Amino acid sequence: MARMSRTKGKVGEREVAALLREHGFDGARGVQYQGGPESPDVIGLPGFHVEVKRVEAFRLYEALEQAKGERKPGDIPAVFHRPNMRPWVVVLEASDFLSLVRAAGIVPKEDAA
């Protein structure tokens, strides 16, 4: 990986950690050099394995597969992505997103009655 890419990645990880802290979480950079479940890019979001991709050419499925492959059992893989001049977005599998929606108390119409 080129030096500029590594630097951009580190800056992105710091940005996501700061974003988490702004929202009341204990965001911090992880221990990336290890690889695997103990080394998400950013820690401090309990129940999630956070990968950060601060790139222009985002490879969504590759990033999501990386997060899935490195997570602890039970953690939800989440990929934070931001290209230049854009806000951060989070990529989750639809089933994980819908589980979170249900956990937030939003229920389908047939369950609401």
PyMOL commands that set and color helices and strands:
alter all, ss='L'
color gray80, all
select helices_A, chain A and resi 3-22+60-70+94-103+109-112
alter helices_A, ss='H'
color red, helices_A
select strands_A, chain A and resi 28-29+42-43+48-53+76-81+89-91
alter strands_A, ss='S'
color yellow, strands_A
deselect
rebuild
show_as cartoon
